[in-house]
Amino acid sequence: MTIEEWNNLDTFFDEIDSEFYFAYSDYKNGSNQKKRAEAERIIRQVVDRADRKVKQHIEIYNQYTGGENATPYARVCAYEDFKSYSFFRGNISQIRGIIKDEIKKLS
């Protein structure tokens, strides 16, 4: 991948992080059930978009799930909590760290 493609991915995951942050706040602290339900719908969409993007880019998936030497089972275990709302922002930070490392390698 080129630096531009990596930068585009970084921008994508930055936007995902922002969308999740604001929706998660409403999901946890919404003043009524309707607001919390709407926030959960948004969160599901954001998490699904991130999940699809990671799986589309095997370089990110492989590094996130343990590197080149990880077994398929280890990858599944490592990726299992990726979509968990509680850990999602931290996971996105890890993904962005991987992307930034790749940008540095190409610079």
Biopython code that builds the backbone (N, CA, C, O; Angstrom):
import numpy as np
from Bio.PDB.StructureBuilder import StructureBuilder

atoms = [
    (1, "MET", "N", (0.842, -1.188, 0.000)),
    (1, "MET", "CA", (0.000, 0.000, 0.000)),
    (1, "MET", "C", (0.878, 1.238, 0.000)),
    (1, "MET", "O", (2.017, 1.204, 0.464)),
    (2, "THR", "N", (0.347, 2.319, -0.517)),
    (2, "THR", "CA", (1.086, 3.577, -0.574)),
    (2, "THR", "C", (0.831, 4.391, 0.698)),
    (2, "THR", "O", (-0.080, 4.097, 1.472)),
    (3, "ILE", "N", (1.650, 5.409, 0.890)),
    (3, "ILE", "CA", (1.469, 6.305, 2.031)),
    (3, "ILE", "C", (0.085, 6.951, 1.982)),
    (3, "ILE", "O", (-0.571, 7.090, 3.014)),
    (4, "GLU", "N", (-0.351, 7.338, 0.811)),
    (4, "GLU", "CA", (-1.668, 7.963, 0.677)),
    (4, "GLU", "C", (-2.782, 7.011, 1.112)),
    (4, "GLU", "O", (-3.726, 7.421, 1.788)),
    (5, "GLU", "N", (-2.670, 5.746, 0.724)),
    (5, "GLU", "CA", (-3.681, 4.766, 1.135)),
    (5, "GLU", "C", (-3.684, 4.566, 2.653)),
    (5, "GLU", "O", (-4.744, 4.458, 3.271)),
    (6, "TRP", "N", (-2.487, 4.519, 3.246)),
    (6, "TRP", "CA", (-2.400, 4.397, 4.699)),
    (6, "TRP", "C", (-2.981, 5.637, 5.382)),
    (6, "TRP", "O", (-3.677, 5.526, 6.391)),
    (7, "ASN", "N", (-2.692, 6.818, 4.827)),
    (7, "ASN", "CA", (-3.248, 8.054, 5.392)),
    (7, "ASN", "C", (-4.772, 8.063, 5.295)),
    (7, "ASN", "O", (-5.450, 8.517, 6.217)),
    (8, "ASN", "N", (-5.306, 7.569, 4.193)),
    (8, "ASN", "CA", (-6.764, 7.484, 4.049)),
    (8, "ASN", "C", (-7.367, 6.544, 5.099)),
    (8, "ASN", "O", (-8.428, 6.823, 5.658)),
    (9, "LEU", "N", (-6.687, 5.447, 5.355)),
    (9, "LEU", "CA", (-7.151, 4.527, 6.393)),
    (9, "LEU", "C", (-7.104, 5.182, 7.769)),
    (9, "LEU", "O", (-8.018, 5.014, 8.576)),
    (10, "ASP", "N", (-6.039, 5.926, 8.030)),
    (10, "ASP", "CA", (-5.928, 6.623, 9.314)),
    (10, "ASP", "C", (-7.076, 7.615, 9.476)),
    (10, "ASP", "O", (-7.676, 7.703, 10.547)),
    (11, "THR", "N", (-7.379, 8.351, 8.430)),
    (11, "THR", "CA", (-8.501, 9.294, 8.468)),
    (11, "THR", "C", (-9.815, 8.557, 8.703)),
    (11, "THR", "O", (-10.641, 8.994, 9.505)),
    (12, "PHE", "N", (-10.007, 7.451, 8.012)),
    (12, "PHE", "CA", (-11.220, 6.655, 8.192)),
    (12, "PHE", "C", (-11.384, 6.234, 9.659)),
    (12, "PHE", "O", (-12.456, 6.409, 10.239)),
    (13, "PHE", "N", (-10.325, 5.681, 10.255)),
    (13, "PHE", "CA", (-10.433, 5.203, 11.628)),
    (13, "PHE", "C", (-10.522, 6.356, 12.632)),
    (13, "PHE", "O", (-11.093, 6.188, 13.709)),
    (14, "ASP", "N", (-9.975, 7.505, 12.300)),
    (14, "ASP", "CA", (-10.153, 8.688, 13.146)),
    (14, "ASP", "C", (-11.632, 9.091, 13.166)),
    (14, "ASP", "O", (-12.180, 9.408, 14.222)),
    (15, "GLU", "N", (-12.266, 9.076, 12.002)),
    (15, "GLU", "CA", (-13.692, 9.403, 11.918)),
    (15, "GLU", "C", (-14.535, 8.360, 12.655)),
    (15, "GLU", "O", (-15.505, 8.706, 13.329)),
    (16, "ILE", "N", (-14.169, 7.101, 12.528)),
    (16, "ILE", "CA", (-14.867, 6.032, 13.242)),
    (16, "ILE", "C", (-14.781, 6.281, 14.747)),
    (16, "ILE", "O", (-15.778, 6.167, 15.461)),
    (17, "ASP", "N", (-13.600, 6.617, 15.215)),
    (17, "ASP", "CA", (-13.388, 6.873, 16.641)),
    (17, "ASP", "C", (-14.278, 8.022, 17.120)),
    (17, "ASP", "O", (-14.899, 7.930, 18.179)),
    (18, "SER", "N", (-14.338, 9.087, 16.353)),
    (18, "SER", "CA", (-15.164, 10.242, 16.732)),
    (18, "SER", "C", (-16.647, 9.896, 16.754)),
    (18, "SER", "O", (-17.358, 10.247, 17.696)),
    (19, "GLU", "N", (-17.108, 9.214, 15.722)),
    (19, "GLU", "CA", (-18.517, 8.823, 15.663)),
    (19, "GLU", "C", (-18.882, 7.926, 16.845)),
    (19, "GLU", "O", (-19.930, 8.092, 17.469)),
    (20, "PHE", "N", (-18.006, 6.985, 17.133)),
    (20, "PHE", "CA", (-18.268, 6.071, 18.247)),
    (20, "PHE", "C", (-18.296, 6.826, 19.570)),
    (20, "PHE", "O", (-19.171, 6.589, 20.402)),
    (21, "TYR", "N", (-17.358, 7.720, 19.765)),
    (21, "TYR", "CA", (-17.259, 8.476, 21.019)),
    (21, "TYR", "C", (-18.563, 9.199, 21.337)),
    (21, "TYR", "O", (-19.081, 9.086, 22.448)),
    (22, "PHE", "N", (-19.090, 9.933, 20.377)),
    (22, "PHE", "CA", (-20.304, 10.705, 20.621)),
    (22, "PHE", "C", (-21.529, 9.803, 20.790)),
    (22, "PHE", "O", (-22.384, 10.076, 21.633)),
    (23, "ALA", "N", (-21.619, 8.753, 20.012)),
    (23, "ALA", "CA", (-22.758, 7.845, 20.134)),
    (23, "ALA", "C", (-22.683, 7.053, 21.445)),
    (23, "ALA", "O", (-23.712, 6.805, 22.073)),
    (24, "TYR", "N", (-21.494, 6.660, 21.855)),
    (24, "TYR", "CA", (-21.352, 5.876, 23.081)),
    (24, "TYR", "C", (-21.781, 6.678, 24.301)),
    (24, "TYR", "O", (-22.367, 6.134, 25.237)),
    (25, "SER", "N", (-21.487, 7.965, 24.286)),
    (25, "SER", "CA", (-21.918, 8.835, 25.377)),
    (25, "SER", "C", (-23.444, 8.824, 25.502)),
    (25, "SER", "O", (-23.977, 8.705, 26.605)),
    (26, "ASP", "N", (-24.139, 8.947, 24.380)),
    (26, "ASP", "CA", (-25.604, 8.898, 24.406)),
    (26, "ASP", "C", (-26.108, 7.507, 24.778)),
    (26, "ASP", "O", (-27.120, 7.368, 25.466)),
    (27, "TYR", "N", (-25.405, 6.488, 24.323)),
    (27, "TYR", "CA", (-25.783, 5.110, 24.618)),
    (27, "TYR", "C", (-25.742, 4.860, 26.134)),
    (27, "TYR", "O", (-26.631, 4.212, 26.685)),
    (28, "LYS", "N", (-24.719, 5.372, 26.789)),
    (28, "LYS", "CA", (-24.570, 5.166, 28.229)),
    (28, "LYS", "C", (-25.400, 6.144, 29.062)),
    (28, "LYS", "O", (-25.920, 5.777, 30.116)),
    (29, "ASN", "N", (-25.525, 7.391, 28.589)),
    (29, "ASN", "CA", (-26.110, 8.438, 29.424)),
    (29, "ASN", "C", (-27.326, 9.110, 28.817)),
    (29, "ASN", "O", (-27.751, 10.159, 29.301)),
    (30, "GLY", "N", (-27.893, 8.536, 27.773)),
    (30, "GLY", "CA", (-29.049, 9.149, 27.122)),
    (30, "GLY", "C", (-30.188, 9.368, 28.105)),
    (30, "GLY", "O", (-30.411, 8.556, 29.003)),
    (31, "SER", "N", (-30.906, 10.470, 27.931)),
    (31, "SER", "CA", (-31.938, 10.842, 28.898)),
    (31, "SER", "C", (-33.182, 9.963, 28.832)),
    (31, "SER", "O", (-33.975, 9.941, 29.773)),
    (32, "ASN", "N", (-33.358, 9.239, 27.729)),
    (32, "ASN", "CA", (-34.509, 8.339, 27.657)),
    (32, "ASN", "C", (-34.169, 7.138, 26.772)),
    (32, "ASN", "O", (-33.126, 7.093, 26.120)),
    (33, "GLN", "N", (-35.073, 6.183, 26.774)),
    (33, "GLN", "CA", (-34.842, 4.932, 26.042)),
    (33, "GLN", "C", (-34.697, 5.166, 24.542)),
    (33, "GLN", "O", (-33.900, 4.494, 23.887)),
    (34, "LYS", "N", (-35.448, 6.101, 23.995)),
    (34, "LYS", "CA", (-35.380, 6.371, 22.564)),
    (34, "LYS", "C", (-33.988, 6.861, 22.157)),
    (34, "LYS", "O", (-33.445, 6.412, 21.147)),
    (35, "LYS", "N", (-33.407, 7.781, 22.939)),
    (35, "LYS", "CA", (-32.060, 8.290, 22.636)),
    (35, "LYS", "C", (-31.020, 7.184, 22.772)),
    (35, "LYS", "O", (-30.108, 7.080, 21.952)),
    (36, "ARG", "N", (-31.155, 6.369, 23.797)),
    (36, "ARG", "CA", (-30.195, 5.276, 23.983)),
    (36, "ARG", "C", (-30.300, 4.248, 22.865)),
    (36, "ARG", "O", (-29.283, 3.729, 22.405)),
    (37, "ALA", "N", (-31.505, 3.951, 22.428)),
    (37, "ALA", "CA", (-31.695, 2.991, 21.337)),
    (37, "ALA", "C", (-31.124, 3.534, 20.024)),
    (37, "ALA", "O", (-30.489, 2.794, 19.272)),
    (38, "GLU", "N", (-31.342, 4.796, 19.752)),
    (38, "GLU", "CA", (-30.785, 5.421, 18.542)),
    (38, "GLU", "C", (-29.252, 5.410, 18.590)),
    (38, "GLU", "O", (-28.594, 5.150, 17.583)),
    (39, "ALA", "N", (-28.700, 5.694, 19.763)),
    (39, "ALA", "CA", (-27.241, 5.679, 19.919)),
    (39, "ALA", "C", (-26.702, 4.266, 19.705)),
    (39, "ALA", "O", (-25.647, 4.097, 19.094)),
    (40, "GLU", "N", (-27.403, 3.260, 20.195)),
    (40, "GLU", "CA", (-26.952, 1.881, 19.995)),
    (40, "GLU", "C", (-26.988, 1.497, 18.516)),
    (40, "GLU", "O", (-26.108, 0.782, 18.036)),
    (41, "ARG", "N", (-27.989, 1.963, 17.808)),
    (41, "ARG", "CA", (-28.078, 1.701, 16.368)),
    (41, "ARG", "C", (-26.872, 2.302, 15.652)),
    (41, "ARG", "O", (-26.274, 1.664, 14.786)),
    (42, "ILE", "N", (-26.524, 3.525, 16.016)),
    (42, "ILE", "CA", (-25.362, 4.202, 15.412)),
    (42, "ILE", "C", (-24.083, 3.449, 15.757)),
    (42, "ILE", "O", (-23.234, 3.234, 14.892)),
    (43, "ILE", "N", (-23.945, 3.053, 17.000)),
    (43, "ILE", "CA", (-22.754, 2.316, 17.430)),
    (43, "ILE", "C", (-22.600, 1.025, 16.630)),
    (43, "ILE", "O", (-21.505, 0.713, 16.160)),
    (44, "ARG", "N", (-23.677, 0.283, 16.475)),
    (44, "ARG", "CA", (-23.606, -0.974, 15.697)),
    (44, "ARG", "C", (-23.117, -0.709, 14.278)),
    (44, "ARG", "O", (-22.292, -1.456, 13.751)),
    (45, "GLN", "N", (-23.631, 0.364, 13.656)),
    (45, "GLN", "CA", (-23.210, 0.700, 12.296)),
    (45, "GLN", "C", (-21.738, 1.075, 12.251)),
    (45, "GLN", "O", (-21.016, 0.645, 11.351)),
    (46, "VAL", "N", (-21.290, 1.866, 13.202)),
    (46, "VAL", "CA", (-19.888, 2.304, 13.249)),
    (46, "VAL", "C", (-18.966, 1.105, 13.451)),
    (46, "VAL", "O", (-17.960, 0.969, 12.756)),
    (47, "VAL", "N", (-19.306, 0.249, 14.390)),
    (47, "VAL", "CA", (-18.484, -0.928, 14.674)),
    (47, "VAL", "C", (-18.451, -1.862, 13.464)),
    (47, "VAL", "O", (-17.397, -2.403, 13.128)),
    (48, "ASP", "N", (-19.586, -2.052, 12.813)),
    (48, "ASP", "CA", (-19.623, -2.908, 11.619)),
    (48, "ASP", "C", (-18.783, -2.335, 10.482)),
    (48, "ASP", "O", (-18.107, -3.082, 9.774)),
    (49, "ARG", "N", (-18.821, -1.016, 10.303)),
    (49, "ARG", "CA", (-17.985, -0.395, 9.256)),
    (49, "ARG", "C", (-16.516, -0.608, 9.555)),
    (49, "ARG", "O", (-15.742, -0.931, 8.654)),
    (50, "ALA", "N", (-16.121, -0.433, 10.800)),
    (50, "ALA", "CA", (-14.721, -0.637, 11.184)),
    (50, "ALA", "C", (-14.314, -2.091, 10.990)),
    (50, "ALA", "O", (-13.226, -2.377, 10.490)),
    (51, "ASP", "N", (-15.180, -2.996, 11.382)),
    (51, "ASP", "CA", (-14.915, -4.426, 11.234)),
    (51, "ASP", "C", (-14.690, -4.789, 9.770)),
    (51, "ASP", "O", (-13.739, -5.498, 9.437)),
    (52, "ARG", "N", (-15.561, -4.305, 8.907)),
    (52, "ARG", "CA", (-15.409, -4.592, 7.469)),
    (52, "ARG", "C", (-14.095, -4.035, 6.937)),
    (52, "ARG", "O", (-13.414, -4.694, 6.152)),
    (53, "LYS", "N", (-13.736, -2.825, 7.359)),
    (53, "LYS", "CA", (-12.511, -2.192, 6.856)),
    (53, "LYS", "C", (-11.273, -2.971, 7.305)),
    (53, "LYS", "O", (-10.347, -3.176, 6.520)),
    (54, "VAL", "N", (-11.258, -3.400, 8.559)),
    (54, "VAL", "CA", (-10.110, -4.187, 9.045)),
    (54, "VAL", "C", (-9.990, -5.487, 8.263)),
    (54, "VAL", "O", (-8.893, -5.879, 7.866)),
    (55, "LYS", "N", (-11.107, -6.146, 8.044)),
    (55, "LYS", "CA", (-11.074, -7.417, 7.316)),
    (55, "LYS", "C", (-10.741, -7.245, 5.843)),
    (55, "LYS", "O", (-10.247, -8.178, 5.210)),
    (56, "GLN", "N", (-11.003, -6.065, 5.287)),
    (56, "GLN", "CA", (-10.639, -5.786, 3.887)),
    (56, "GLN", "C", (-9.136, -5.586, 3.733)),
    (56, "GLN", "O", (-8.585, -5.821, 2.657)),
    (57, "HIS", "N", (-8.474, -5.155, 4.794)),
    (57, "HIS", "CA", (-7.039, -4.858, 4.745)),
    (57, "HIS", "C", (-6.293, -5.881, 5.587)),
    (57, "HIS", "O", (-6.114, -5.711, 6.793)),
    (58, "ILE", "N", (-5.869, -6.935, 4.928)),
    (58, "ILE", "CA", (-5.262, -8.078, 5.598)),
    (58, "ILE", "C", (-3.997, -7.683, 6.369)),
    (58, "ILE", "O", (-3.659, -8.320, 7.367)),
    (59, "GLU", "N", (-3.299, -6.637, 5.911)),
    (59, "GLU", "CA", (-2.088, -6.199, 6.618)),
    (59, "GLU", "C", (-2.438, -5.736, 8.029)),
    (59, "GLU", "O", (-1.736, -6.053, 8.989)),
    (60, "ILE", "N", (-3.517, -4.993, 8.139)),
    (60, "ILE", "CA", (-3.950, -4.508, 9.452)),
    (60, "ILE", "C", (-4.448, -5.678, 10.297)),
    (60, "ILE", "O", (-4.062, -5.826, 11.456)),
    (61, "TYR", "N", (-5.293, -6.493, 9.716)),
    (61, "TYR", "CA", (-5.849, -7.646, 10.442)),
    (61, "TYR", "C", (-4.735, -8.534, 10.986)),
    (61, "TYR", "O", (-4.758, -8.917, 12.155)),
    (62, "ASN", "N", (-3.766, -8.858, 10.143)),
    (62, "ASN", "CA", (-2.676, -9.744, 10.572)),
    (62, "ASN", "C", (-1.872, -9.137, 11.709)),
    (62, "ASN", "O", (-1.548, -9.830, 12.674)),
    (63, "GLN", "N", (-1.542, -7.850, 11.610)),
    (63, "GLN", "CA", (-0.756, -7.225, 12.671)),
    (63, "GLN", "C", (-1.569, -7.092, 13.957)),
    (63, "GLN", "O", (-1.044, -7.308, 15.049)),
    (64, "TYR", "N", (-2.827, -6.743, 13.831)),
    (64, "TYR", "CA", (-3.679, -6.585, 15.007)),
    (64, "TYR", "C", (-3.875, -7.913, 15.739)),
    (64, "TYR", "O", (-3.995, -7.940, 16.964)),
    (65, "THR", "N", (-3.906, -8.990, 14.996)),
    (65, "THR", "CA", (-4.197, -10.299, 15.593)),
    (65, "THR", "C", (-2.961, -11.135, 15.891)),
    (65, "THR", "O", (-3.073, -12.347, 16.078)),
    (66, "GLY", "N", (-1.804, -10.524, 15.939)),
    (66, "GLY", "CA", (-0.636, -11.265, 16.415)),
    (66, "GLY", "C", (0.537, -11.382, 15.480)),
    (66, "GLY", "O", (1.495, -12.088, 15.795)),
    (67, "GLY", "N", (0.504, -10.726, 14.353)),
    (67, "GLY", "CA", (1.650, -10.772, 13.461)),
    (67, "GLY", "C", (1.658, -11.981, 12.550)),
    (67, "GLY", "O", (0.692, -12.741, 12.483)),
    (68, "GLU", "N", (2.761, -12.138, 11.855)),
    (68, "GLU", "CA", (2.884, -13.162, 10.826)),
    (68, "GLU", "C", (2.834, -14.589, 11.362)),
    (68, "GLU", "O", (2.355, -15.490, 10.674)),
    (69, "ASN", "N", (3.321, -14.804, 12.578)),
    (69, "ASN", "CA", (3.452, -16.164, 13.095)),
    (69, "ASN", "C", (2.248, -16.653, 13.897)),
    (69, "ASN", "O", (2.281, -17.757, 14.441)),
    (70, "ALA", "N", (1.200, -15.860, 13.978)),
    (70, "ALA", "CA", (0.026, -16.258, 14.763)),
    (70, "ALA", "C", (-0.742, -17.363, 14.044)),
    (70, "ALA", "O", (-0.864, -17.363, 12.819)),
    (71, "THR", "N", (-1.248, -18.287, 14.819)),
    (71, "THR", "CA", (-2.069, -19.361, 14.255)),
    (71, "THR", "C", (-3.478, -18.825, 13.982)),
    (71, "THR", "O", (-3.875, -17.810, 14.556)),
    (72, "PRO", "N", (-4.225, -19.494, 13.120)),
    (72, "PRO", "CA", (-5.608, -19.054, 12.872)),
    (72, "PRO", "C", (-6.443, -18.981, 14.157)),
    (72, "PRO", "O", (-7.242, -18.060, 14.327)),
    (73, "TYR", "N", (-6.260, -19.934, 15.042)),
    (73, "TYR", "CA", (-6.998, -19.932, 16.301)),
    (73, "TYR", "C", (-6.624, -18.707, 17.145)),
    (73, "TYR", "O", (-7.494, -18.053, 17.721)),
    (74, "ALA", "N", (-5.342, -18.411, 17.211)),
    (74, "ALA", "CA", (-4.888, -17.243, 17.977)),
    (74, "ALA", "C", (-5.459, -15.957, 17.378)),
    (74, "ALA", "O", (-5.812, -15.032, 18.109)),
    (75, "ARG", "N", (-5.548, -15.902, 16.056)),
    (75, "ARG", "CA", (-6.123, -14.717, 15.397)),
    (75, "ARG", "C", (-7.590, -14.534, 15.779)),
    (75, "ARG", "O", (-8.027, -13.425, 16.086)),
    (76, "VAL", "N", (-8.334, -15.620, 15.755)),
    (76, "VAL", "CA", (-9.765, -15.542, 16.109)),
    (76, "VAL", "C", (-9.913, -15.062, 17.548)),
    (76, "VAL", "O", (-10.741, -14.199, 17.839)),
    (77, "CYS", "N", (-9.113, -15.619, 18.440)),
    (77, "CYS", "CA", (-9.184, -15.212, 19.847)),
    (77, "CYS", "C", (-8.811, -13.741, 20.018)),
    (77, "CYS", "O", (-9.458, -13.021, 20.778)),
    (78, "ALA", "N", (-7.785, -13.300, 19.325)),
    (78, "ALA", "CA", (-7.342, -11.908, 19.439)),
    (78, "ALA", "C", (-8.369, -10.941, 18.870)),
    (78, "ALA", "O", (-8.513, -9.822, 19.363)),
    (79, "TYR", "N", (-9.075, -11.364, 17.848)),
    (79, "TYR", "CA", (-10.028, -10.471, 17.175)),
    (79, "TYR", "C", (-11.415, -10.513, 17.805)),
    (79, "TYR", "O", (-12.255, -9.660, 17.522)),
    (80, "GLU", "N", (-11.652, -11.497, 18.652)),
    (80, "GLU", "CA", (-12.988, -11.714, 19.201)),
    (80, "GLU", "C", (-13.560, -10.492, 19.914)),
    (80, "GLU", "O", (-14.749, -10.202, 19.775)),
    (81, "ASP", "N", (-12.741, -9.772, 20.673)),
    (81, "ASP", "CA", (-13.265, -8.625, 21.417)),
    (81, "ASP", "C", (-13.202, -7.308, 20.639)),
    (81, "ASP", "O", (-13.537, -6.254, 21.180)),
    (82, "PHE", "N", (-12.778, -7.362, 19.386)),
    (82, "PHE", "CA", (-12.649, -6.128, 18.610)),
    (82, "PHE", "C", (-13.962, -5.343, 18.576)),
    (82, "PHE", "O", (-13.955, -4.116, 18.680)),
    (83, "LYS", "N", (-15.079, -6.043, 18.432)),
    (83, "LYS", "CA", (-16.361, -5.372, 18.280)),
    (83, "LYS", "C", (-17.062, -5.086, 19.610)),
    (83, "LYS", "O", (-18.175, -4.560, 19.628)),
    (84, "SER", "N", (-16.418, -5.428, 20.707)),
    (84, "SER", "CA", (-17.000, -5.151, 22.018)),
    (84, "SER", "C", (-17.013, -3.640, 22.268)),
    (84, "SER", "O", (-15.986, -2.973, 22.141)),
    (85, "TYR", "N", (-18.167, -3.119, 22.617)),
    (85, "TYR", "CA", (-18.298, -1.675, 22.842)),
    (85, "TYR", "C", (-17.334, -1.183, 23.922)),
    (85, "TYR", "O", (-16.783, -0.087, 23.816)),
    (86, "SER", "N", (-17.136, -1.989, 24.951)),
    (86, "SER", "CA", (-16.289, -1.573, 26.074)),
    (86, "SER", "C", (-14.833, -1.355, 25.673)),
    (86, "SER", "O", (-14.151, -0.500, 26.239)),
    (87, "PHE", "N", (-14.366, -2.117, 24.712)),
    (87, "PHE", "CA", (-12.956, -2.050, 24.322)),
    (87, "PHE", "C", (-12.734, -1.364, 22.978)),
    (87, "PHE", "O", (-11.592, -1.214, 22.545)),
    (88, "PHE", "N", (-13.788, -0.954, 22.327)),
    (88, "PHE", "CA", (-13.695, -0.528, 20.936)),
    (88, "PHE", "C", (-12.750, 0.656, 20.730)),
    (88, "PHE", "O", (-11.926, 0.629, 19.816)),
    (89, "ARG", "N", (-12.853, 1.680, 21.551)),
    (89, "ARG", "CA", (-11.983, 2.844, 21.343)),
    (89, "ARG", "C", (-10.506, 2.478, 21.523)),
    (89, "ARG", "O", (-9.653, 2.974, 20.787)),
    (90, "GLY", "N", (-10.204, 1.629, 22.478)),
    (90, "GLY", "CA", (-8.828, 1.174, 22.657)),
    (90, "GLY", "C", (-8.353, 0.355, 21.472)),
    (90, "GLY", "O", (-7.199, 0.457, 21.055)),
    (91, "ASN", "N", (-9.250, -0.458, 20.933)),
    (91, "ASN", "CA", (-8.907, -1.261, 19.757)),
    (91, "ASN", "C", (-8.651, -0.376, 18.546)),
    (91, "ASN", "O", (-7.735, -0.634, 17.764)),
    (92, "ILE", "N", (-9.458, 0.664, 18.392)),
    (92, "ILE", "CA", (-9.242, 1.602, 17.283)),
    (92, "ILE", "C", (-7.905, 2.319, 17.457)),
    (92, "ILE", "O", (-7.211, 2.579, 16.474)),
    (93, "SER", "N", (-7.541, 2.640, 18.690)),
    (93, "SER", "CA", (-6.225, 3.247, 18.942)),
    (93, "SER", "C", (-5.106, 2.308, 18.509)),
    (93, "SER", "O", (-4.117, 2.743, 17.918)),
    (94, "GLN", "N", (-5.263, 1.019, 18.803)),
    (94, "GLN", "CA", (-4.257, 0.041, 18.375)),
    (94, "GLN", "C", (-4.170, -0.005, 16.848)),
    (94, "GLN", "O", (-3.075, -0.026, 16.286)),
    (95, "ILE", "N", (-5.314, -0.021, 16.188)),
    (95, "ILE", "CA", (-5.341, -0.059, 14.718)),
    (95, "ILE", "C", (-4.651, 1.177, 14.167)),
    (95, "ILE", "O", (-3.848, 1.081, 13.239)),
    (96, "ARG", "N", (-4.960, 2.339, 14.732)),
    (96, "ARG", "CA", (-4.334, 3.577, 14.260)),
    (96, "ARG", "C", (-2.827, 3.560, 14.512)),
    (96, "ARG", "O", (-2.063, 4.105, 13.715)),
    (97, "GLY", "N", (-2.393, 2.942, 15.611)),
    (97, "GLY", "CA", (-0.958, 2.807, 15.870)),
    (97, "GLY", "C", (-0.281, 1.951, 14.808)),
    (97, "GLY", "O", (0.822, 2.267, 14.362)),
    (98, "ILE", "N", (-0.934, 0.878, 14.407)),
    (98, "ILE", "CA", (-0.410, 0.017, 13.341)),
    (98, "ILE", "C", (-0.287, 0.827, 12.045)),
    (98, "ILE", "O", (0.723, 0.747, 11.345)),
    (99, "ILE", "N", (-1.308, 1.592, 11.744)),
    (99, "ILE", "CA", (-1.306, 2.402, 10.516)),
    (99, "ILE", "C", (-0.182, 3.428, 10.560)),
    (99, "ILE", "O", (0.537, 3.603, 9.576)),
    (100, "LYS", "N", (-0.025, 4.104, 11.685)),
    (100, "LYS", "CA", (1.037, 5.113, 11.806)),
    (100, "LYS", "C", (2.421, 4.478, 11.668)),
    (100, "LYS", "O", (3.324, 5.069, 11.075)),
    (101, "ASP", "N", (2.586, 3.270, 12.219)),
    (101, "ASP", "CA", (3.871, 2.563, 12.058)),
    (101, "ASP", "C", (4.155, 2.253, 10.600)),
    (101, "ASP", "O", (5.290, 2.379, 10.140)),
    (102, "GLU", "N", (3.115, 1.845, 9.869)),
    (102, "GLU", "CA", (3.299, 1.564, 8.444)),
    (102, "GLU", "C", (3.643, 2.826, 7.664)),
    (102, "GLU", "O", (4.452, 2.783, 6.737)),
    (103, "ILE", "N", (3.042, 3.933, 8.030)),
    (103, "ILE", "CA", (3.352, 5.218, 7.367)),
    (103, "ILE", "C", (4.807, 5.577, 7.625)),
    (103, "ILE", "O", (5.505, 6.018, 6.712)),
    (104, "LYS", "N", (5.280, 5.390, 8.875)),
    (104, "LYS", "CA", (6.675, 5.695, 9.207)),
    (104, "LYS", "C", (7.639, 4.824, 8.406)),
    (104, "LYS", "O", (8.685, 5.298, 7.962)),
    (105, "LYS", "N", (7.287, 3.549, 8.220)),
    (105, "LYS", "CA", (8.146, 2.646, 7.446)),
    (105, "LYS", "C", (8.289, 3.111, 6.003)),
    (105, "LYS", "O", (9.347, 2.949, 5.395)),
    (106, "LEU", "N", (7.224, 3.689, 5.458)),
    (106, "LEU", "CA", (7.252, 4.113, 4.072)),
    (106, "LEU", "C", (7.816, 5.512, 3.864)),
    (106, "LEU", "O", (8.132, 5.900, 2.739)),
    (107, "SER", "N", (7.939, 6.259, 4.942)),
    (107, "SER", "CA", (8.447, 7.648, 4.832)),
    (107, "SER", "C", (9.946, 7.687, 4.678)),
    (107, "SER", "O", (10.528, 8.766, 4.573)),
]
sb = StructureBuilder()
sb.init_structure("model")
sb.init_model(0)
sb.init_chain("A")
sb.init_seg("    ")
for serial, (resi, resn, name, xyz) in enumerate(atoms, 1):
    if name == "N":
        sb.init_residue(resn, " ", resi, " ")
    sb.init_atom(name, np.array(xyz, "f"), 0.0, 1.0, " ", f" {name:<3s}", serial, name[0])
structure = sb.get_structure()
